[in-house]
Amino acid sequence: MKGMKEILDAMEELGVPSKDPTDLPKSKKSFPDGCHYRMEISGIERLSTLEALIEEREERGVPIHRLICTVMGSTLLTDDELKKFARTAHDADVEVIITPGPRASWNTGRQIATPEGALSGLRVRGSDNIVYAIKDIKRCIDFGFRGFLVTDEGVMWLANELKKLGLIPKDVTFKISIYAGHGNAAGGKLLESLGAGTFNPLGDLSIPMFASIRQAIDIPIDIHIYLADSMGGFNRFYEAPDLARVSAPCYFKIEPGYGLAAGAGMYKPWVDPGFLAKLAREKVKYAEIIHNIIRDEYPDLKLSKHGAKDLAIPQP
């Protein structure tokens, strides 16, 4: 096609690979500690879930570096619950990414609830809801939390601008959720430029697709190695060695189950705390299995130790 070569050359010059690399080159990047991969567990909804995870982690001796917490919305935890949550996570040296409350499914807007409307993604509707979300983030910052989940690029941009103004502490990090719906290197570069500290692309990307994203960005890539039935239900344990090799630095996200935050998903305030605690223990076991598979295939790839210095551990 006429002029296409110039476009492909321009993509490369702009830092976006012009094709997904099929030779699966090993990433030359790593975490600040020189390690290649870490473990992330989602759905730590309340203190009892956190306590069960910590206990299982200690029994198995497997590092768990990051937790995605209060997916039901931090609004639904009392001040006392948030204080205890932050203190427990701090004492356990684990990073916490808090999910703030107000988002697309919280108010009267119902486009997101329709099959076609859901394709628009979980964007925040109107300035009032942006303010509500920032208020929730600020409330959690005041209790010591230093990591937050973001699904909306506009909110990501605003949060980063507030950091520049000194209105949000500089040590706060923002993780872009899978619900933002990005799945390529150009999207990764955009989110990195907006101030994202870590990028969770679509979970069903191929290994070459992850390799192209890694070539374009420096921030960690968050990879769903196990995802709930409601989003595909896949298990990629045996792809973990090559995913770590081409995507480092990366977090492996362990999130099995029947459903997440939508509909009758697991991350609702009325879900049995005992079920959530039991599932958290299972996820820790899966982290141990994933680590063993990677170690057997590529022993040169390193798992970060517990409590790495660059983690967004709560500071109560």
Summary of the structure (lengths in Angstrom):
residues: 316
radius of gyration: 19.0
end to end distance: 58.7
largest distance: 64.1
contacts: 1061
relative contact order: 0.20
helix: 44%
strand: 13%
